[in-house]
Amino acid sequence: MMHYELHITEQNFVRLQQHAETSFPGEAVALLFGILSENIVSANRVELVENESKTSQIAFSVNPENEYQLLIEAEERGESLVGIYHSHPAPPEPSETDLRNMRLNPVVWLIASKLTGNWTTKAYILKDEIANEILIKYRKSIDSNL
Ligand SMILES: [Zn+2]
């Protein structure tokens, strides 16, 4: 398989982590918009969204109208949904539910956990029914290669 990389700015990554911390022990959710170019997934924009799940400690769901609006806005910028972020109360690996949802939404899945005390975030792409971990590259800005 191709070796995919997720590129995200340090600033956006900090926002995701703060969102996870604020939502804890509930699950935090965010949608990542950007551009897929060959094997590089550039998550240029992070939209923190509300977890609408009634059982938000063990699941997450996003308001479909809210998601639709964000998708329309992304399209106007020439971007698309490239990633889905959530935090959950288990190791930073896809649960059975996550795997089902990964089949429905074949984008990069970022999963955050603070089971070990500190937040750990990993990124996955589903390929042939297997969640493959991909590299996350933290950049100073969207345009830089740093
Ligand atoms: Zn999960």
Boltz pocket constraint, residues with backbone or C-beta under 6 A from the ligand:
constraints:
  - pocket:
      binder: B
      contacts: [[A, 86], [A, 87], [A, 88], [A, 93], [A, 94], [A, 95], [A, 98], [A, 111]]
      max_distance: 6.0
